């Protein structure tokens, strides 16, 4: 997804100006919905950070399989 598609998916939420830090990947903060979108080259969405205090509820279904939790050794 590009920045315009991310904004549309977030219902046209207000977005802060695009930012970068020390040559790292660019990111945009959507303060109204508590989401930060992190972009790779292109720019294409590579990650989403959710503010635990004001962002949407996120449930990571199956996270134990990816992180090694709940597996027997």
Predicted model as a PDB file, atoms N, CA, C, CB and O in Angstrom, pLDDT in the B-factor column:
MODEL        1                                                                  
ATOM      1  N   UNK A   1       0.836  -1.169   0.000  1.00 91.00           N  
ATOM      2  CA  UNK A   1       0.000   0.000   0.000  1.00 91.00           C  
ATOM      3  C   UNK A   1       0.889   1.244   0.000  1.00 91.00           C  
ATOM      4  CB  UNK A   1      -0.956  -0.008   1.212  1.00 91.00           C  
ATOM      5  O   UNK A   1       1.947   1.274   0.629  1.00 91.00           O  
ATOM      6  N   UNK A   2       0.441   2.244  -0.706  1.00 90.00           N  
ATOM      7  CA  UNK A   2       1.156   3.516  -0.680  1.00 90.00           C  
ATOM      8  C   UNK A   2       0.475   4.432   0.339  1.00 90.00           C  
ATOM      9  CB  UNK A   2       1.188   4.179  -2.103  1.00 90.00           C  
ATOM     10  O   UNK A   2      -0.587   4.080   0.852  1.00 90.00           O  
ATOM     11  N   UNK A   3       1.060   5.606   0.650  1.00 89.00           N  
ATOM     12  CA  UNK A   3       0.482   6.480   1.675  1.00 89.00           C  
ATOM     13  C   UNK A   3      -0.977   6.878   1.433  1.00 89.00           C  
ATOM     14  CB  UNK A   3       1.303   7.715   1.778  1.00 89.00           C  
ATOM     15  O   UNK A   3      -1.753   6.973   2.383  1.00 89.00           O  
ATOM     16  N   UNK A   4      -1.351   7.108   0.192  1.00 91.00           N  
ATOM     17  CA  UNK A   4      -2.748   7.480  -0.087  1.00 91.00           C  
ATOM     18  C   UNK A   4      -3.698   6.321   0.205  1.00 91.00           C  
ATOM     19  CB  UNK A   4      -2.903   7.927  -1.553  1.00 91.00           C  
ATOM     20  O   UNK A   4      -4.798   6.540   0.712  1.00 91.00           O  
ATOM     21  N   UNK A   5      -3.290   5.096  -0.107  1.00 93.00           N  
ATOM     22  CA  UNK A   5      -4.125   3.931   0.170  1.00 93.00           C  
ATOM     23  C   UNK A   5      -4.252   3.696   1.673  1.00 93.00           C  
ATOM     24  CB  UNK A   5      -3.549   2.685  -0.515  1.00 93.00           C  
ATOM     25  O   UNK A   5      -5.317   3.311   2.155  1.00 93.00           O  
ATOM     26  N   UNK A   6      -3.169   3.925   2.410  1.00 91.00           N  
ATOM     27  CA  UNK A   6      -3.219   3.779   3.867  1.00 91.00           C  
ATOM     28  C   UNK A   6      -4.195   4.793   4.452  1.00 91.00           C  
ATOM     29  CB  UNK A   6      -1.808   3.960   4.491  1.00 91.00           C  
ATOM     30  O   UNK A   6      -5.028   4.451   5.292  1.00 91.00           O  
ATOM     31  N   UNK A   7      -4.090   6.025   4.010  1.00 91.00           N  
ATOM     32  CA  UNK A   7      -5.001   7.060   4.515  1.00 91.00           C  
ATOM     33  C   UNK A   7      -6.455   6.716   4.193  1.00 91.00           C  
ATOM     34  CB  UNK A   7      -4.639   8.433   3.915  1.00 91.00           C  
ATOM     35  O   UNK A   7      -7.334   6.896   5.036  1.00 91.00           O  
ATOM     36  N   UNK A   8      -6.709   6.233   3.004  1.00 93.00           N  
ATOM     37  CA  UNK A   8      -8.075   5.838   2.634  1.00 93.00           C  
ATOM     38  C   UNK A   8      -8.561   4.684   3.511  1.00 93.00           C  
ATOM     39  CB  UNK A   8      -8.137   5.436   1.143  1.00 93.00           C  
ATOM     40  O   UNK A   8      -9.717   4.674   3.932  1.00 93.00           O  
ATOM     41  N   UNK A   9      -7.693   3.716   3.789  1.00 92.00           N  
ATOM     42  CA  UNK A   9      -8.069   2.581   4.629  1.00 92.00           C  
ATOM     43  C   UNK A   9      -8.372   3.016   6.063  1.00 92.00           C  
ATOM     44  CB  UNK A   9      -6.957   1.535   4.627  1.00 92.00           C  
ATOM     45  O   UNK A   9      -9.144   2.365   6.766  1.00 92.00           O  
ATOM     46  N   UNK A  10      -7.758   4.122   6.489  1.00 90.00           N  
ATOM     47  CA  UNK A  10      -8.004   4.655   7.831  1.00 90.00           C  
ATOM     48  C   UNK A  10      -9.127   5.687   7.832  1.00 90.00           C  
ATOM     49  CB  UNK A  10      -6.729   5.277   8.391  1.00 90.00           C  
ATOM     50  O   UNK A  10      -9.248   6.479   8.767  1.00 90.00           O  
ATOM     51  N   UNK A  11      -9.937   5.675   6.794  1.00 91.00           N  
ATOM     52  CA  UNK A  11     -11.108   6.543   6.728  1.00 91.00           C  
ATOM     53  C   UNK A  11     -10.776   8.003   6.511  1.00 91.00           C  
ATOM     54  CB  UNK A  11     -11.898   6.408   7.972  1.00 91.00           C  
ATOM     55  O   UNK A  11     -11.531   8.880   6.932  1.00 91.00           O  
ATOM     56  N   UNK A  12      -9.646   8.280   5.851  1.00 90.00           N  
ATOM     57  CA  UNK A  12      -9.264   9.653   5.581  1.00 90.00           C  
ATOM     58  C   UNK A  12      -8.752  10.379   6.807  1.00 90.00           C  
ATOM     59  CB  UNK A  12     -10.419  10.395   5.013  1.00 90.00           C  
ATOM     60  O   UNK A  12      -8.831  11.606   6.882  1.00 90.00           O  
ATOM     61  N   UNK A  13      -8.223   9.630   7.775  1.00 89.00           N  
ATOM     62  CA  UNK A  13      -7.737  10.219   9.028  1.00 89.00           C  
ATOM     63  C   UNK A  13      -6.673  11.273   8.768  1.00 89.00           C  
ATOM     64  CB  UNK A  13      -7.177   9.134   9.947  1.00 89.00           C  
ATOM     65  O   UNK A  13      -5.937  11.209   7.783  1.00 89.00           O  
ATOM     66  N   UNK A  14      -6.606  12.249   9.679  1.00 89.00           N  
ATOM     67  CA  UNK A  14      -5.580  13.294   9.617  1.00 89.00           C  
ATOM     68  C   UNK A  14      -4.206  12.640   9.706  1.00 89.00           C  
ATOM     69  CB  UNK A  14      -5.770  14.343  10.762  1.00 89.00           C  
ATOM     70  O   UNK A  14      -3.996  11.727  10.504  1.00 89.00           O  
ATOM     71  N   UNK A  15      -3.281  13.109   8.888  1.00 88.00           N  
ATOM     72  CA  UNK A  15      -1.922  12.555   8.877  1.00 88.00           C  
ATOM     73  C   UNK A  15      -0.917  13.664   9.117  1.00 88.00           C  
ATOM     74  CB  UNK A  15      -1.623  11.837   7.538  1.00 88.00           C  
ATOM     75  O   UNK A  15      -1.067  14.772   8.600  1.00 88.00           O  
ATOM     76  N   UNK A  16       0.111  13.365   9.904  1.00 86.00           N  
ATOM     77  CA  UNK A  16       1.198  14.319  10.104  1.00 86.00           C  
ATOM     78  C   UNK A  16       2.096  14.282   8.871  1.00 86.00           C  
ATOM     79  CB  UNK A  16       2.012  13.996  11.407  1.00 86.00           C  
ATOM     80  O   UNK A  16       2.028  13.329   8.095  1.00 86.00           O  
ATOM     81  N   UNK A  17       2.930  15.293   8.675  1.00 79.00           N  
ATOM     82  CA  UNK A  17       3.864  15.248   7.546  1.00 79.00           C  
ATOM     83  C   UNK A  17       4.771  14.023   7.638  1.00 79.00           C  
ATOM     84  CB  UNK A  17       4.713  16.532   7.498  1.00 79.00           C  
ATOM     85  O   UNK A  17       5.116  13.584   8.735  1.00 79.00           O  
ATOM     86  N   UNK A  18       5.152  13.479   6.500  1.00 75.00           N  
ATOM     87  CA  UNK A  18       6.050  12.327   6.468  1.00 75.00           C  
ATOM     88  C   UNK A  18       7.365  12.685   7.140  1.00 75.00           C  
ATOM     89  CB  UNK A  18       6.293  11.855   5.016  1.00 75.00           C  
ATOM     90  O   UNK A  18       7.876  13.793   6.976  1.00 75.00           O  
ATOM     91  N   UNK A  19       7.905  11.744   7.893  1.00 79.00           N  
ATOM     92  CA  UNK A  19       9.133  12.000   8.629  1.00 79.00           C  
ATOM     93  C   UNK A  19      10.115  10.857   8.453  1.00 79.00           C  
ATOM     94  CB  UNK A  19       8.836  12.215  10.107  1.00 79.00           C  
ATOM     95  O   UNK A  19       9.722   9.727   8.160  1.00 79.00           O  
ATOM     96  N   UNK A  20      11.393  11.155   8.632  1.00 75.00           N  
ATOM     97  CA  UNK A  20      12.439  10.139   8.670  1.00 75.00           C  
ATOM     98  C   UNK A  20      13.350  10.477   9.843  1.00 75.00           C  
ATOM     99  CB  UNK A  20      13.242  10.074   7.311  1.00 75.00           C  
ATOM    100  O   UNK A  20      13.338  11.602  10.343  1.00 75.00           O  
ATOM    101  N   UNK A  21      14.125   9.519  10.271  1.00 67.00           N  
ATOM    102  CA  UNK A  21      15.023   9.739  11.389  1.00 67.00           C  
ATOM    103  C   UNK A  21      16.353   9.043  11.124  1.00 67.00           C  
ATOM    104  CB  UNK A  21      14.395   9.236  12.702  1.00 67.00           C  
ATOM    105  O   UNK A  21      16.395   7.821  10.988  1.00 67.00           O  
ATOM    106  N   UNK A  22      17.420   9.796  11.050  1.00 72.00           N  
ATOM    107  CA  UNK A  22      18.772   9.249  10.888  1.00 72.00           C  
ATOM    108  C   UNK A  22      18.891   8.289   9.707  1.00 72.00           C  
ATOM    109  CB  UNK A  22      19.189   8.539  12.152  1.00 72.00           C  
ATOM    110  O   UNK A  22      19.556   7.258   9.811  1.00 72.00           O  
ATOM    111  N   UNK A  23      18.257   8.617   8.597  1.00 72.00           N  
ATOM    112  CA  UNK A  23      18.357   7.771   7.414  1.00 72.00           C  
ATOM    113  C   UNK A  23      17.536   6.502   7.476  1.00 72.00           C  
ATOM    114  CB  UNK A  23      19.763   7.415   7.188  1.00 72.00           C  
ATOM    115  O   UNK A  23      17.667   5.635   6.611  1.00 72.00           O  
ATOM    116  N   UNK A  24      16.690   6.379   8.488  1.00 78.00           N  
ATOM    117  CA  UNK A  24      15.846   5.189   8.601  1.00 78.00           C  
ATOM    118  C   UNK A  24      14.642   5.318   7.687  1.00 78.00           C  
ATOM    119  CB  UNK A  24      15.391   4.973  10.059  1.00 78.00           C  
ATOM    120  O   UNK A  24      14.495   6.305   6.966  1.00 78.00           O  
ATOM    121  N   UNK A  25      13.792   4.317   7.725  1.00 83.00           N  
ATOM    122  CA  UNK A  25      12.613   4.302   6.867  1.00 83.00           C  
ATOM    123  C   UNK A  25      11.678   5.462   7.201  1.00 83.00           C  
ATOM    124  CB  UNK A  25      11.873   2.969   7.004  1.00 83.00           C  
ATOM    125  O   UNK A  25      11.547   5.835   8.367  1.00 83.00           O  
ATOM    126  N   UNK A  26      11.026   6.034   6.189  1.00 87.00           N  
ATOM    127  CA  UNK A  26      10.064   7.120   6.443  1.00 87.00           C  
ATOM    128  C   UNK A  26       8.809   6.585   7.130  1.00 87.00           C  
ATOM    129  CB  UNK A  26       9.681   7.827   5.120  1.00 87.00           C  
ATOM    130  O   UNK A  26       8.436   5.423   6.968  1.00 87.00           O  
ATOM    131  N   UNK A  27       8.171   7.463   7.900  1.00 88.00           N  
ATOM    132  CA  UNK A  27       6.953   7.076   8.595  1.00 88.00           C  
ATOM    133  C   UNK A  27       5.995   8.255   8.667  1.00 88.00           C  
ATOM    134  CB  UNK A  27       7.272   6.555  10.002  1.00 88.00           C  
ATOM    135  O   UNK A  27       6.389   9.416   8.549  1.00 88.00           O  
ATOM    136  N   UNK A  28       4.713   7.918   8.867  1.00 90.00           N  
ATOM    137  CA  UNK A  28       3.668   8.924   9.013  1.00 90.00           C  
ATOM    138  C   UNK A  28       2.818   8.569  10.213  1.00 90.00           C  
ATOM    139  CB  UNK A  28       2.799   9.029   7.733  1.00 90.00           C  
ATOM    140  O   UNK A  28       2.445   7.412  10.407  1.00 90.00           O  
ATOM    141  N   UNK A  29       2.516   9.577  11.018  1.00 91.00           N  
ATOM    142  CA  UNK A  29       1.692   9.401  12.204  1.00 91.00           C  
ATOM    143  C   UNK A  29       0.263   9.823  11.892  1.00 91.00           C  
ATOM    144  CB  UNK A  29       2.257  10.211  13.395  1.00 91.00           C  
ATOM    145  O   UNK A  29       0.031  10.886  11.316  1.00 91.00           O  
ATOM    146  N   UNK A  30      -0.685   8.988  12.275  1.00 91.00           N  
ATOM    147  CA  UNK A  30      -2.115   9.284  12.157  1.00 91.00           C  
ATOM    148  C   UNK A  30      -2.644   9.444  13.582  1.00 91.00           C  
ATOM    149  CB  UNK A  30      -2.897   8.142  11.362  1.00 91.00           C  
ATOM    150  O   UNK A  30      -3.188   8.493  14.143  1.00 91.00           O  
ATOM    151  N   UNK A  31      -2.493  10.641  14.182  1.00 90.00           N  
ATOM    152  CA  UNK A  31      -2.802  10.813  15.601  1.00 90.00           C  
ATOM    153  C   UNK A  31      -4.272  10.595  15.966  1.00 90.00           C  
ATOM    154  CB  UNK A  31      -2.401  12.179  16.024  1.00 90.00           C  
ATOM    155  O   UNK A  31      -4.569  10.193  17.091  1.00 90.00           O  
ATOM    156  N   UNK A  32      -5.180  10.848  15.050  1.00 89.00           N  
ATOM    157  CA  UNK A  32      -6.603  10.691  15.354  1.00 89.00           C  
ATOM    158  C   UNK A  32      -6.991   9.235  15.593  1.00 89.00           C  
ATOM    159  CB  UNK A  32      -7.436  11.258  14.226  1.00 89.00           C  
ATOM    160  O   UNK A  32      -7.952   8.959  16.311  1.00 89.00           O  
ATOM    161  N   UNK A  33      -6.243   8.299  14.991  1.00 90.00           N  
ATOM    162  CA  UNK A  33      -6.583   6.884  15.129  1.00 90.00           C  
ATOM    163  C   UNK A  33      -5.505   6.095  15.859  1.00 90.00           C  
ATOM    164  CB  UNK A  33      -6.820   6.276  13.766  1.00 90.00           C  
ATOM    165  O   UNK A  33      -5.660   4.888  16.049  1.00 90.00           O  
ATOM    166  N   UNK A  34      -4.416   6.740  16.274  1.00 91.00           N  
ATOM    167  CA  UNK A  34      -3.380   6.074  17.046  1.00 91.00           C  
ATOM    168  C   UNK A  34      -2.565   5.065  16.265  1.00 91.00           C  
ATOM    169  CB  UNK A  34      -3.989   5.401  18.200  1.00 91.00           C  
ATOM    170  O   UNK A  34      -2.204   4.010  16.785  1.00 91.00           O  
ATOM    171  N   UNK A  35      -2.276   5.389  15.017  1.00 91.00           N  
ATOM    172  CA  UNK A  35      -1.531   4.476  14.144  1.00 91.00           C  
ATOM    173  C   UNK A  35      -0.352   5.213  13.526  1.00 91.00           C  
ATOM    174  CB  UNK A  35      -2.449   3.892  13.036  1.00 91.00           C  
ATOM    175  O   UNK A  35      -0.468   6.375  13.138  1.00 91.00           O  
ATOM    176  N   UNK A  36       0.780   4.530  13.439  1.00 92.00           N  
ATOM    177  CA  UNK A  36       1.937   5.026  12.702  1.00 92.00           C  
ATOM    178  C   UNK A  36       2.219   4.052  11.572  1.00 92.00           C  
ATOM    179  CB  UNK A  36       3.187   5.194  13.634  1.00 92.00           C  
ATOM    180  O   UNK A  36       2.360   2.851  11.805  1.00 92.00           O  
ATOM    181  N   UNK A  37       2.300   4.557  10.357  1.00 92.00           N  
ATOM    182  CA  UNK A  37       2.601   3.736   9.188  1.00 92.00           C  
ATOM    183  C   UNK A  37       4.074   3.919   8.837  1.00 92.00           C  
ATOM    184  CB  UNK A  37       1.683   4.113   7.975  1.00 92.00           C  
ATOM    185  O   UNK A  37       4.559   5.047   8.757  1.00 92.00           O  
ATOM    186  N   UNK A  38       4.783   2.815   8.630  1.00 91.00           N  
ATOM    187  CA  UNK A  38       6.200   2.837   8.309  1.00 91.00           C  
ATOM    188  C   UNK A  38       6.358   2.312   6.886  1.00 91.00           C  
ATOM    189  CB  UNK A  38       7.037   1.988   9.332  1.00 91.00           C  
ATOM    190  O   UNK A  38       5.832   1.257   6.532  1.00 91.00           O  
ATOM    191  N   UNK A  39       7.091   3.071   6.085  1.00 91.00           N  
ATOM    192  CA  UNK A  39       7.207   2.760   4.656  1.00 91.00           C  
ATOM    193  C   UNK A  39       8.609   2.331   4.286  1.00 91.00           C  
ATOM    194  CB  UNK A  39       6.806   3.958   3.821  1.00 91.00           C  
ATOM    195  O   UNK A  39       9.590   2.766   4.890  1.00 91.00           O  
ATOM    196  N   UNK A  40       8.692   1.474   3.288  1.00 88.00           N  
ATOM    197  CA  UNK A  40       9.970   1.077   2.727  1.00 88.00           C  
ATOM    198  C   UNK A  40      10.270   1.934   1.521  1.00 88.00           C  
ATOM    199  CB  UNK A  40       9.974  -0.412   2.352  1.00 88.00           C  
ATOM    200  O   UNK A  40       9.823   3.077   1.433  1.00 88.00           O  
ATOM    201  N   UNK A  41      11.014   1.393   0.610  1.00 80.00           N  
ATOM    202  CA  UNK A  41      11.357   2.128  -0.599  1.00 80.00           C  
ATOM    203  C   UNK A  41      10.191   2.056  -1.567  1.00 80.00           C  
ATOM    204  CB  UNK A  41      12.646   1.569  -1.248  1.00 80.00           C  
ATOM    205  O   UNK A  41       9.556   1.012  -1.714  1.00 80.00           O  
ATOM    206  N   UNK A  42       9.920   3.144  -2.209  1.00 81.00           N  
ATOM    207  CA  UNK A  42       8.862   3.098  -3.213  1.00 81.00           C  
ATOM    208  C   UNK A  42       7.843   4.197  -3.153  1.00 81.00           C  
ATOM    209  CB  UNK A  42       8.170   1.845  -3.109  1.00 81.00           C  
ATOM    210  O   UNK A  42       7.565   4.692  -4.245  1.00 81.00           O  
ATOM    211  N   UNK A  43       7.246   4.667  -2.126  1.00 82.00           N  
ATOM    212  CA  UNK A  43       7.153   4.100  -0.773  1.00 82.00           C  
ATOM    213  C   UNK A  43       6.043   3.071  -0.678  1.00 82.00           C  
ATOM    214  CB  UNK A  43       6.920   5.203   0.256  1.00 82.00           C  
ATOM    215  O   UNK A  43       4.948   3.282  -1.199  1.00 82.00           O  
ATOM    216  N   UNK A  44       6.312   1.997  -0.036  1.00 91.00           N  
ATOM    217  CA  UNK A  44       5.346   0.927   0.196  1.00 91.00           C  
ATOM    218  C   UNK A  44       5.277   0.631   1.679  1.00 91.00           C  
ATOM    219  CB  UNK A  44       5.718  -0.346  -0.597  1.00 91.00           C  
ATOM    220  O   UNK A  44       6.303   0.634   2.359  1.00 91.00           O  
ATOM    221  N   UNK A  45       4.092   0.376   2.187  1.00 92.00           N  
ATOM    222  CA  UNK A  45       3.889   0.086   3.602  1.00 92.00           C  
ATOM    223  C   UNK A  45       4.628  -1.197   3.967  1.00 92.00           C  
ATOM    224  CB  UNK A  45       2.380  -0.038   3.932  1.00 92.00           C  
ATOM    225  O   UNK A  45       4.449  -2.226   3.316  1.00 92.00           O  
ATOM    226  N   UNK A  46       5.458  -1.135   5.008  1.00 92.00           N  
ATOM    227  CA  UNK A  46       6.174  -2.330   5.466  1.00 92.00           C  
ATOM    228  C   UNK A  46       5.809  -2.713   6.896  1.00 92.00           C  
ATOM    229  CB  UNK A  46       7.672  -2.107   5.366  1.00 92.00           C  
ATOM    230  O   UNK A  46       6.001  -3.861   7.295  1.00 92.00           O  
ATOM    231  N   UNK A  47       5.276  -1.748   7.685  1.00 91.00           N  
ATOM    232  CA  UNK A  47       4.913  -2.053   9.064  1.00 91.00           C  
ATOM    233  C   UNK A  47       3.907  -1.026   9.569  1.00 91.00           C  
ATOM    234  CB  UNK A  47       6.165  -2.079   9.971  1.00 91.00           C  
ATOM    235  O   UNK A  47       3.799   0.081   9.041  1.00 91.00           O  
ATOM    236  N   UNK A  48       3.172  -1.426  10.608  1.00 90.00           N  
ATOM    237  CA  UNK A  48       2.223  -0.543  11.264  1.00 90.00           C  
ATOM    238  C   UNK A  48       2.459  -0.646  12.761  1.00 90.00           C  
ATOM    239  CB  UNK A  48       0.747  -0.904  10.892  1.00 90.00           C  
ATOM    240  O   UNK A  48       2.551  -1.744  13.309  1.00 90.00           O  
ATOM    241  N   UNK A  49       2.557   0.495  13.415  1.00 90.00           N  
ATOM    242  CA  UNK A  49       2.671   0.541  14.878  1.00 90.00           C  
ATOM    243  C   UNK A  49       1.380   1.109  15.433  1.00 90.00           C  
ATOM    244  CB  UNK A  49       3.905   1.398  15.337  1.00 90.00           C  
ATOM    245  O   UNK A  49       0.898   2.145  14.973  1.00 90.00           O  
ATOM    246  N   UNK A  50       0.822   0.430  16.421  1.00 90.00           N  
ATOM    247  CA  UNK A  50      -0.438   0.850  17.021  1.00 90.00           C  
ATOM    248  C   UNK A  50      -0.165   1.387  18.422  1.00 90.00           C  
ATOM    249  CB  UNK A  50      -1.457  -0.326  17.067  1.00 90.00           C  
ATOM    250  O   UNK A  50       0.475   0.723  19.237  1.00 90.00           O  
ATOM    251  N   UNK A  51      -0.654   2.592  18.693  1.00 89.00           N  
ATOM    252  CA  UNK A  51      -0.511   3.184  20.018  1.00 89.00           C  
ATOM    253  C   UNK A  51      -1.391   2.402  20.995  1.00 89.00           C  
ATOM    254  CB  UNK A  51      -0.896   4.704  20.004  1.00 89.00           C  
ATOM    255  O   UNK A  51      -2.605   2.338  20.803  1.00 89.00           O  
ATOM    256  N   UNK A  52      -0.806   1.808  22.039  1.00 85.00           N  
ATOM    257  CA  UNK A  52      -1.608   0.979  22.950  1.00 85.00           C  
ATOM    258  C   UNK A  52      -2.614   1.768  23.780  1.00 85.00           C  
ATOM    259  CB  UNK A  52      -0.699   0.228  23.874  1.00 85.00           C  
ATOM    260  O   UNK A  52      -3.538   1.174  24.336  1.00 85.00           O  
ATOM    261  N   UNK A  53      -2.463   3.089  23.881  1.00 85.00           N  
ATOM    262  CA  UNK A  53      -3.363   3.894  24.694  1.00 85.00           C  
ATOM    263  C   UNK A  53      -4.538   4.447  23.914  1.00 85.00           C  
ATOM    264  CB  UNK A  53      -2.611   5.018  25.319  1.00 85.00           C  
ATOM    265  O   UNK A  53      -5.630   4.594  24.461  1.00 85.00           O  
ATOM    266  N   UNK A  54      -4.329   4.760  22.630  1.00 85.00           N  
ATOM    267  CA  UNK A  54      -5.439   5.371  21.894  1.00 85.00           C  
ATOM    268  C   UNK A  54      -5.670   4.743  20.523  1.00 85.00           C  
ATOM    269  CB  UNK A  54      -5.187   6.845  21.728  1.00 85.00           C  
ATOM    270  O   UNK A  54      -6.562   5.176  19.794  1.00 85.00           O  
ATOM    271  N   UNK A  55      -4.890   3.737  20.163  1.00 81.00           N  
ATOM    272  CA  UNK A  55      -5.049   3.091  18.863  1.00 81.00           C  
ATOM    273  C   UNK A  55      -6.140   2.033  18.879  1.00 81.00           C  
ATOM    274  CB  UNK A  55      -3.743   2.468  18.428  1.00 81.00           C  
ATOM    275  O   UNK A  55      -6.726   1.757  19.925  1.00 81.00           O  
ATOM    276  N   UNK A  56      -6.412   1.446  17.733  1.00 78.00           N  
ATOM    277  CA  UNK A  56      -7.443   0.413  17.650  1.00 78.00           C  
ATOM    278  C   UNK A  56      -6.995  -0.866  18.351  1.00 78.00           C  
ATOM    279  CB  UNK A  56      -7.787   0.117  16.186  1.00 78.00           C  
ATOM    280  O   UNK A  56      -5.799  -1.131  18.473  1.00 78.00           O  
ATOM    281  N   UNK A  57      -7.959  -1.648  18.807  1.00 77.00           N  
ATOM    282  CA  UNK A  57      -7.671  -2.936  19.411  1.00 77.00           C  
ATOM    283  C   UNK A  57      -7.118  -3.868  18.343  1.00 77.00           C  
ATOM    284  CB  UNK A  57      -8.937  -3.537  20.073  1.00 77.00           C  
ATOM    285  O   UNK A  57      -7.699  -4.001  17.266  1.00 77.00           O  
ATOM    286  N   UNK A  58      -6.011  -4.504  18.637  1.00 70.00           N  
ATOM    287  CA  UNK A  58      -5.379  -5.420  17.687  1.00 70.00           C  
ATOM    288  C   UNK A  58      -5.219  -6.769  18.361  1.00 70.00           C  
ATOM    289  CB  UNK A  58      -4.000  -4.875  17.193  1.00 70.00           C  
ATOM    290  O   UNK A  58      -4.701  -6.858  19.474  1.00 70.00           O  
ATOM    291  N   UNK A  59      -5.657  -7.801  17.696  1.00 68.00           N  
ATOM    292  CA  UNK A  59      -5.494  -9.154  18.213  1.00 68.00           C  
ATOM    293  C   UNK A  59      -4.638  -9.923  17.229  1.00 68.00           C  
ATOM    294  CB  UNK A  59      -6.873  -9.858  18.435  1.00 68.00           C  
ATOM    295  O   UNK A  59      -4.987 -10.058  16.057  1.00 68.00           O  
ATOM    296  N   UNK A  60      -3.524 -10.421  17.708  1.00 64.00           N  
ATOM    297  CA  UNK A  60      -2.603 -11.163  16.840  1.00 64.00           C  
ATOM    298  C   UNK A  60      -2.954 -12.639  16.896  1.00 64.00           C  
ATOM    299  CB  UNK A  60      -1.120 -10.933  17.261  1.00 64.00           C  
ATOM    300  O   UNK A  60      -2.407 -13.384  17.710  1.00 64.00           O  
ATOM    301  N   UNK A  61      -3.852 -13.056  16.042  1.00 67.00           N  
ATOM    302  CA  UNK A  61      -4.269 -14.453  16.004  1.00 67.00           C  
ATOM    303  C   UNK A  61      -3.102 -15.331  15.569  1.00 67.00           C  
ATOM    304  CB  UNK A  61      -5.471 -14.642  15.054  1.00 67.00           C  
ATOM    305  O   UNK A  61      -2.452 -15.054  14.560  1.00 67.00           O  
ATOM    306  N   UNK A  62      -2.842 -16.367  16.317  1.00 58.00           N  
ATOM    307  CA  UNK A  62      -1.780 -17.294  15.950  1.00 58.00           C  
ATOM    308  C   UNK A  62      -0.383 -16.788  16.242  1.00 58.00           C  
ATOM    309  CB  UNK A  62      -1.883 -17.615  14.517  1.00 58.00           C  
ATOM    310  O   UNK A  62       0.589 -17.346  15.733  1.00 58.00           O  
ATOM    311  N   UNK A  63      -0.256 -15.740  17.054  1.00 53.00           N  
ATOM    312  CA  UNK A  63       1.063 -15.166  17.321  1.00 53.00           C  
ATOM    313  C   UNK A  63       1.998 -16.191  17.935  1.00 53.00           C  
ATOM    314  CB  UNK A  63       0.942 -13.961  18.241  1.00 53.00           C  
ATOM    315  O   UNK A  63       3.206 -16.131  17.705  1.00 53.00           O  
ATOM    316  N   UNK A  64       1.475 -17.125  18.705  1.00 54.00           N  
ATOM    317  CA  UNK A  64       2.315 -18.148  19.325  1.00 54.00           C  
ATOM    318  C   UNK A  64       3.064 -18.993  18.304  1.00 54.00           C  
ATOM    319  CB  UNK A  64       1.474 -19.041  20.196  1.00 54.00           C  
ATOM    320  O   UNK A  64       4.196 -19.408  18.551  1.00 54.00           O  
ATOM    321  N   UNK A  65       2.456 -19.243  17.192  1.00 51.00           N  
ATOM    322  CA  UNK A  65       3.124 -20.040  16.148  1.00 51.00           C  
ATOM    323  C   UNK A  65       4.304 -19.285  15.568  1.00 51.00           C  
ATOM    324  CB  UNK A  65       2.136 -20.408  15.026  1.00 51.00           C  
ATOM    325  O   UNK A  65       5.333 -19.889  15.266  1.00 51.00           O  
ATOM    326  N   UNK A  66       4.177 -17.968  15.406  1.00 48.00           N  
ATOM    327  CA  UNK A  66       5.243 -17.184  14.790  1.00 48.00           C  
ATOM    328  C   UNK A  66       6.378 -16.893  15.758  1.00 48.00           C  
ATOM    329  CB  UNK A  66       4.687 -15.886  14.255  1.00 48.00           C  
ATOM    330  O   UNK A  66       7.534 -16.779  15.349  1.00 48.00           O  
ATOM    331  N   UNK A  67       6.052 -16.772  17.043  1.00 49.00           N  
ATOM    332  CA  UNK A  67       7.039 -16.364  18.026  1.00 49.00           C  
ATOM    333  C   UNK A  67       7.607 -17.537  18.823  1.00 49.00           C  
ATOM    334  CB  UNK A  67       6.430 -15.364  18.963  1.00 49.00           C  
ATOM    335  O   UNK A  67       8.500 -17.344  19.648  1.00 49.00           O  
ATOM    336  N   UNK A  68       7.113 -18.722  18.595  1.00 49.00           N  
ATOM    337  CA  UNK A  68       7.605 -19.874  19.315  1.00 49.00           C  
ATOM    338  C   UNK A  68       6.876 -20.128  20.624  1.00 49.00           C  
ATOM    339  CB  UNK A  68       9.051 -19.710  19.580  1.00 49.00           C  
ATOM    340  O   UNK A  68       7.219 -21.065  21.345  1.00 49.00           O  
ATOM    341  N   UNK A  69       5.878 -19.315  20.945  1.00 47.00           N  
ATOM    342  CA  UNK A  69       5.117 -19.526  22.183  1.00 47.00           C  
ATOM    343  C   UNK A  69       4.163 -20.685  22.006  1.00 47.00           C  
ATOM    344  CB  UNK A  69       4.343 -18.254  22.584  1.00 47.00           C  
ATOM    345  O   UNK A  69       3.628 -20.903  20.919  1.00 47.00           O  
ATOM    346  N   UNK A  70       3.956 -21.403  23.043  1.00 49.00           N  
ATOM    347  CA  UNK A  70       2.962 -22.478  23.007  1.00 49.00           C  
ATOM    348  C   UNK A  70       3.402 -23.683  22.208  1.00 49.00           C  
ATOM    349  CB  UNK A  70       1.685 -21.964  22.444  1.00 49.00           C  
ATOM    350  O   UNK A  70       2.585 -24.542  21.878  1.00 49.00           O  
ATOM    351  N   UNK A  71       4.669 -23.758  21.898  1.00 50.00           N  
ATOM    352  CA  UNK A  71       5.166 -24.930  21.159  1.00 50.00           C  
ATOM    353  C   UNK A  71       5.909 -25.825  22.131  1.00 50.00           C  
ATOM    354  CB  UNK A  71       6.097 -24.510  19.966  1.00 50.00           C  
ATOM    355  O   UNK A  71       6.521 -25.346  23.085  1.00 50.00           O  
ATOM    356  N   UNK A  72       5.856 -27.103  21.892  1.00 50.00           N  
ATOM    357  CA  UNK A  72       6.588 -28.030  22.760  1.00 50.00           C  
ATOM    358  C   UNK A  72       7.986 -28.243  22.210  1.00 50.00           C  
ATOM    359  CB  UNK A  72       5.842 -29.383  22.887  1.00 50.00           C  
ATOM    360  O   UNK A  72       8.199 -28.209  20.998  1.00 50.00           O  
ATOM    361  N   UNK A  73       8.944 -28.465  23.113  1.00 47.00           N  
ATOM    362  CA  UNK A  73      10.324 -28.666  22.675  1.00 47.00           C  
ATOM    363  C   UNK A  73      10.706 -30.115  22.806  1.00 47.00           C  
ATOM    364  CB  UNK A  73      11.286 -27.794  23.475  1.00 47.00           C  
ATOM    365  O   UNK A  73      11.835 -30.487  22.485  1.00 47.00           O  
TER     366      UNK A  73                                                      
ENDMDL                                                                          
END                                                                             
